Amino acid sequence: MKTLEWYLSKIKDLDKQLSDMRELCVRENRDPIPDEIKRGKEIVAEIKEVEAIVEYETESRATHDRVNAPAEKAVTKPDPAKVPKSPDKRDKFLSLGDQMQAIMRAGIPGQNVDPRLYQSRAVTGLSEGIPSDGGFLVQQDFSAELLKNVWATGQLASRCRRITVSGNANSMKINGLDETSRVAGSRWGGIRGYWAAEAAEKTASKPTFRKIQLDLNKLVGLCYATDELLDDAAALEGILRQGFADEFGFLLDDAIINGTGAGQPLGILNGGCVVSVAKETGQSAATLVFENIVKMRARLFANSRASSVWLVNQDVEPQLHQMSIAVGTGGVPVYMPATGISGSPFDTLYGRPVIPIEQCATLGTTGDIYLADFSGGYILAEKGGMQSDMSIHVRFIYDESVFRFVLRVDGQPVLGSAITPYKGSNTLSHFIKLDARA
């Protein structure tokens, strides 16, 4: 007769066969073929049969042990001194700092390992015999909170059209319209309608599409924390939450503006759809004039105006306050309130917010001011949220622990090029920048 251990091993082998079949379909990006479906059902049925045997054997052994146990053992109570004490009966940690302290204690010889750490154990390929050697993942709700702070900290990421890559995929392909013009016969990449007389011949047309490929890139943060800092859970949590949220938010915004598309998102500065407005004839270097603003707005899609924002480097702000509309031999300020500098500035142009960000270029350089509609014109994809883990061994001799945060993300503008309007000679886009004024 086969042993219980043999049956348990059999279940694992059968389950591995199912996993291998699923992984093959994922690698080949296809659905299971009929033979695979048939074999899969056979394996599932066989697993159920073996599980029934295991359940029977387990219950039989338990019944035998209970019936044949000595009477004194049946009433003997466990010695409280020999029962391992859990440092905490709660299911979850109350704070990120609380968890970090538990991880630090887990690496000290002779200390009890907080059982809550086993719920978030990370498999890193290191020793399984010593729990802390394998590392411990940061509790999921703390990781999610960090990611939420990243979106809230950045000025741009939260404004983009965000999508989630799920399953075993590391990339996403989206069908987009291959539209570069709105003239007749070019709308939607080739659709055309006709006013036709009765019984007149109809001419067929069709749209054309392009692939928007989003390949996930890794945004990584690494932090070393001393044992002294780990002793203060509140201070540690504040540093990790604020520091990494600010840094990841900054880098995401920088990639959305300036990203090259190589190992990072493609930014609007390097995208093919950005429209560049020329400076005025005779315009002085490192200046911004009202005519620049008027012409930039005229190049933005009309349906993007309600959701657009102005992005500027702070070096540009003095120029905004000096802008005016010429009236006779004088001028009227366009950015300053009627009460002058004694009142709060509007911080809007044409009713849209003016947002100073560090990622814009300095005054006079192309990219120092943008008019942008991110909700309609930029896609940002991410997968799995913020992945966080920790090791006490990488910097052990320095009395430091290592925390690692990874966010997998990619993004790019929706359009591959600016659009020629139905009538008019100037192209339009979701993103408008001003040429250099050197």
C-alpha positions in Angstrom: 0.0 0.0 0.0 1.3 3.4 -0.9 2.1 5.9 1.9 0.4 9.2 2.6 3.5 11.0 1.7 3.5 9.3 -1.7 -0.1 10.6 -2.4 0.9 14.1 -1.4 3.8 14.0 -3.7 1.5 12.7 -6.5 -0.8 15.7 -6.0 2.2 18.1 -6.4 3.4 16.4 -9.5 -0.1 16.6 -11.1 -0.4 20.2 -10.1 3.0 21.0 -11.7 1.7 19.4 -15.0 -1.2 21.8 -15.0 1.1 24.8 -14.2 3.4 23.8 -17.1 0.5 23.7 -19.5 -0.7 27.1 -18.5 2.7 28.7 -18.7 3.2 27.2 -22.2 0.0 28.9 -23.3 1.1 32.2 -21.8 4.5 32.1 -23.4 3.0 31.3 -26.8 0.2 33.9 -26.2 -2.6 31.6 -27.1 -5.6 29.7 -25.7 -5.4 26.0 -24.8 -5.9 23.6 -27.7 -8.6 20.8 -27.4 -6.0 18.1 -26.6 -4.6 20.3 -23.8 -8.1 21.0 -22.4 -8.9 17.3 -22.4 -5.6 16.4 -20.7 -6.2 19.3 -18.2 -9.6 17.9 -17.2 -8.1 14.4 -16.8 -5.4 15.8 -14.4 -8.0 17.8 -12.4 -10.1 14.6 -12.0 -7.1 12.6 -11.0 -6.1 15.2 -8.4 -9.6 15.0 -6.9 -9.3 11.2 -6.7 -5.9 11.4 -4.9 -7.2 14.2 -2.6 -10.1 11.9 -1.6 -7.6 9.2 -0.7 -5.4 11.6 1.3 -8.5 12.9 3.2 -9.5 9.3 4.0 -6.0 8.3 5.1 -5.7 11.5 7.3 -9.0 10.9 9.0 -8.2 7.2 9.5 -4.9 8.0 11.2 -6.5 10.7 13.4 -9.2 8.3 14.5 -6.7 5.5 15.2 -4.5 7.9 17.3 -7.5 9.2 19.3 -8.9 5.7 20.0 -5.6 4.3 21.1 -4.3 7.2 23.0 -3.6 6.5 26.8 -6.2 8.0 29.1 -3.8 10.2 31.0 -2.6 11.8 27.7 -6.1 12.5 26.7 -6.7 14.8 29.7 -3.1 16.2 30.0 -3.0 19.9 29.5 -0.1 21.5 27.7 2.6 23.1 29.8 2.2 26.9 29.4 6.0 27.3 29.7 6.6 25.2 26.7 4.1 26.9 24.4 5.9 29.4 22.2 4.6 32.9 22.8 3.6 35.1 20.0 4.8 38.7 20.4 1.5 39.9 19.0 -1.8 38.3 18.3 -2.9 40.8 15.7 -3.2 39.7 12.1 -1.5 42.8 10.7 1.0 45.5 11.6 -0.4 48.8 12.7 2.2 50.8 10.8 5.1 50.4 8.4 7.6 51.3 11.2 6.1 48.6 13.4 6.7 46.0 10.7 10.3 47.3 10.1 11.1 46.8 13.8 9.7 43.3 13.7 12.0 42.5 10.7 15.0 43.9 12.6 14.2 41.7 15.7 13.8 38.6 13.4 17.5 38.9 12.5 18.8 39.0 16.0 19.9 35.5 17.3 17.6 34.1 20.1 14.7 36.5 19.3 11.2 35.3 18.5 10.1 35.9 14.9 6.8 37.8 14.8 4.3 35.4 13.2 2.8 38.3 11.2 6.0 38.3 9.1 5.3 34.9 7.7 2.2 36.3 6.0 4.4 38.5 3.9 7.4 36.3 3.4 9.5 37.0 0.3 11.1 34.3 -1.7 14.6 35.6 -2.8 16.5 32.4 -3.3 18.4 32.7 0.0 18.3 30.4 3.0 14.8 29.1 3.9 16.1 27.7 7.2 16.4 31.2 8.7 13.3 33.3 7.9 15.0 36.7 7.9 17.6 35.4 5.4 14.8 35.2 2.8 13.7 38.8 3.4 10.3 39.9 4.3 7.9 41.8 2.0 6.5 45.1 3.2 2.8 44.6 4.1 0.6 45.1 1.1 -1.5 47.9 2.4 1.6 49.9 3.3 2.9 49.4 -0.3 -0.4 50.5 -1.7 -0.4 53.6 0.5 3.1 54.4 -0.8 1.9 54.1 -4.4 -1.1 56.3 -3.6 1.2 58.9 -2.2 3.3 58.7 -5.4 0.3 59.6 -7.6 -0.7 62.4 -5.2 2.8 63.8 -4.9 3.5 64.2 -8.6 1.8 67.0 -10.6 1.4 65.1 -13.8 1.0 61.3 -13.2 -2.4 61.7 -11.6 -3.6 63.7 -14.6 -2.8 61.0 -17.2 -5.1 58.3 -18.5 -4.0 55.4 -16.3 -4.4 51.7 -17.2 -3.3 48.5 -15.3 -1.4 45.6 -16.9 -2.6 42.4 -15.3 -1.8 38.7 -15.4 1.5 37.4 -16.6 2.0 40.1 -19.2 5.0 42.5 -19.1 3.6 44.8 -21.9 0.4 46.0 -23.4 -0.6 46.7 -27.0 -3.4 49.2 -27.6 -5.1 49.9 -30.9 -5.0 53.6 -31.7 -6.3 55.5 -34.7 -3.6 56.2 -37.3 -5.0 59.7 -37.9 -2.7 62.6 -39.0 -5.2 64.8 -40.8 -8.9 65.9 -40.5 -9.3 66.7 -44.2 -11.8 64.8 -46.2 -10.8 61.2 -46.7 -8.3 61.3 -43.8 -10.5 61.4 -40.7 -10.2 58.3 -38.6 -7.3 57.3 -40.8 -9.3 57.0 -44.0 -13.1 57.1 -43.4 -15.1 59.3 -45.8 -18.7 60.0 -46.1 -20.6 61.4 -49.2 -23.7 63.4 -50.0 -25.1 61.2 -52.7 -28.0 61.4 -55.1 -30.6 58.7 -55.2 -29.2 55.5 -56.8 -25.7 57.0 -57.0 -22.8 54.7 -56.7 -21.3 54.5 -53.2 -17.5 54.5 -52.5 -16.2 52.4 -49.7 -13.7 53.7 -47.1 -12.2 52.3 -43.9 -10.3 53.5 -40.8 -6.7 52.7 -40.3 -5.0 51.9 -36.9 -1.7 51.8 -35.3 -0.3 49.9 -32.3 0.5 51.7 -29.1 3.2 49.5 -27.4 3.7 49.9 -23.7 6.6 47.9 -22.3 6.9 48.0 -18.5 10.1 49.6 -17.1 11.3 49.4 -13.5 11.5 52.5 -11.3 13.6 51.4 -8.4 14.4 53.0 -5.0 16.9 51.7 -2.4 17.2 52.9 1.2 19.6 52.0 4.1 18.3 52.4 7.6 20.5 52.2 10.7 19.5 50.1 13.7 19.1 53.3 15.7 16.5 54.6 13.3 14.7 51.3 13.2 14.2 51.7 17.0 12.1 54.7 16.3 9.2 53.3 14.2 7.4 56.6 13.8 10.5 58.4 12.4 11.3 55.6 10.0 7.7 55.4 8.6 7.7 59.1 8.0 11.0 59.1 6.2 10.1 56.1 4.0 6.6 57.3 3.1 7.5 60.9 2.4 10.9 60.4 0.9 10.1 57.6 -1.6 6.7 59.1 -2.5 8.4 62.4 -3.4 11.2 60.8 -5.3 9.0 58.4 -7.4 6.5 61.2 -8.0 9.3 63.5 -9.2 10.8 60.8 -11.5 7.5 59.9 -13.0 6.7 63.6 -13.8 10.2 64.0 -15.3 9.7 61.0 -17.6 6.3 62.2 -18.7 7.9 65.5 -19.8 11.4 64.6 -20.8 11.5 60.7 -21.0 13.4 59.2 -24.0 11.3 56.1 -24.3 14.5 53.9 -23.8 14.1 52.1 -20.5 11.6 54.8 -19.3 8.4 56.3 -20.5 8.4 58.5 -23.7 7.9 62.1 -22.7 5.9 64.7 -24.6 9.1 66.7 -25.4 10.4 63.8 -27.4 7.1 62.5 -28.7 6.2 62.9 -32.4 2.9 64.7 -31.6 4.2 67.8 -29.8 3.5 71.1 -31.6 6.2 73.7 -31.4 5.2 77.4 -31.7 7.8 79.8 -33.2 8.9 82.9 -31.3 7.8 86.3 -32.5 9.8 88.2 -35.0 12.4 90.3 -33.2 11.5 88.8 -29.8 14.3 89.2 -27.3 16.2 86.3 -25.8 14.8 84.7 -22.6 11.4 86.4 -22.8 7.8 85.4 -22.9 5.2 87.7 -24.6 1.4 87.6 -24.7 1.5 86.7 -28.4 3.3 83.5 -27.5 0.4 82.5 -25.2 -2.3 83.4 -27.8 -0.6 81.3 -30.5 0.0 78.3 -28.2 -3.6 78.2 -27.3 -4.6 78.3 -30.9 -2.7 75.1 -31.6 -4.4 73.1 -28.9 -7.3 70.8 -29.8 -10.5 72.7 -29.1 -12.0 69.8 -27.1 -8.8 69.7 -24.9 -9.1 73.3 -23.6 -11.4 72.4 -20.7 -8.9 69.8 -19.4 -5.6 71.4 -20.3 -3.0 73.0 -17.9 -0.1 75.3 -18.4 3.3 74.0 -17.2 6.1 76.4 -16.6 9.5 76.6 -15.0 9.6 79.0 -12.1 12.1 81.1 -14.0 9.2 81.9 -16.4 6.9 83.4 -13.7 8.4 86.9 -13.7 7.7 87.1 -17.5 4.1 86.1 -16.9 3.7 89.0 -14.5 5.2 91.4 -17.0 3.0 90.3 -20.0 0.6 92.9 -21.4 -1.8 93.6 -24.2 -0.8 96.7 -26.2 -3.4 99.5 -26.0 -2.4 102.7 -27.9 1.0 103.7 -26.6 0.6 101.7 -23.3 -0.5 98.3 -22.3 -2.8 96.3 -19.9 -1.4 93.5 -17.7 -2.9 90.1 -18.5 -1.7 88.0 -15.6 -1.9 90.4 -12.7 -5.2 91.0 -10.8 -7.0 94.4 -11.0 -5.8 95.2 -7.5 -2.2 94.9 -8.6 0.4 93.0 -6.7 -1.4 93.6 -3.4 -3.9 90.9 -4.5 -3.3 87.2 -5.1 -2.3 86.4 -8.7 -4.8 84.5 -10.8 -2.3 81.7 -11.6 -4.4 81.0 -14.7 -4.2 81.8 -18.4 -7.4 81.6 -20.4 -9.0 80.1 -17.3 -6.6 77.1 -17.1 -4.2 76.5 -14.2 -0.6 77.6 -14.4 1.6 75.0 -12.6 5.3 75.6 -11.9 7.3 72.3 -12.1 11.0 71.6 -11.9 10.9 69.4 -14.9 10.3 72.3 -17.4 13.4 73.8 -19.0 14.8 77.1 -17.8 13.5 80.4 -19.4 14.3 80.9 -23.0 14.9 77.2 -23.7 12.4 75.1 -25.6 10.3 73.3 -23.0 10.2 76.1 -20.5 6.4 76.4 -21.0 3.8 73.9 -22.2 0.1 73.8 -22.8 -0.9 70.2 -22.3 -4.0 67.9 -22.0 -2.7 64.8 -20.2 -6.2 63.2 -19.6 -6.9 63.0 -23.3 -3.4 62.8 -24.7 -1.1 60.6 -22.5 -1.4 56.9 -21.4 0.4 55.7 -18.3 0.4 51.9 -17.6 1.5 50.2 -14.4 1.4 46.7 -13.0 1.2 45.2 -9.6 1.3 48.4 -7.6 4.4 49.2 -5.5 6.5 46.2 -4.7 8.4 46.6 -1.5 10.8 44.3 0.4 13.6 44.4 2.9 16.8 42.6 3.9 18.9 42.8 7.1 21.9 41.1 5.6 23.1 43.2 2.7 24.5 45.9 5.0 24.8 43.7 8.2 28.3 44.7 9.1 27.3 48.4 9.0 24.3 47.9 11.4 22.0 48.9 8.6 18.9 47.3 6.9 18.1 47.7 3.3 14.6 48.6 1.9 13.8 48.3 -1.8 10.8 49.7 -3.7 10.0 48.8 -7.3 7.3 50.3 -9.5 6.8 48.9 -13.0 5.4 51.6 -15.3 5.5 52.9 -18.9 3.8 55.7 -20.8 3.6 57.6 -24.0 1.5 60.1 -25.9 -1.7 58.8 -27.5 -0.9 60.3 -30.9 2.1 59.5 -33.1 2.0 62.9 -34.8 0.3 66.3 -34.8 -3.0 66.5 -36.7 -3.7 68.7 -39.7 -7.2 70.3 -39.2 -10.1 70.1 -41.7 -9.6 73.7 -42.6 -6.5 75.7 -41.7 -2.8 75.5 -42.2 -1.5 74.9 -38.6 -1.3 71.5 -37.1 -3.0 70.8 -33.7 -2.2 68.5 -30.8 -2.8 67.7 -27.1 0.7 69.1 -26.3 2.1 72.5 -27.3 5.5 74.0 -26.5 7.3 77.2 -27.4 10.5 77.4 -29.4 13.7 78.6 -27.9 14.2 82.4 -27.5 18.0 82.6 -27.5 
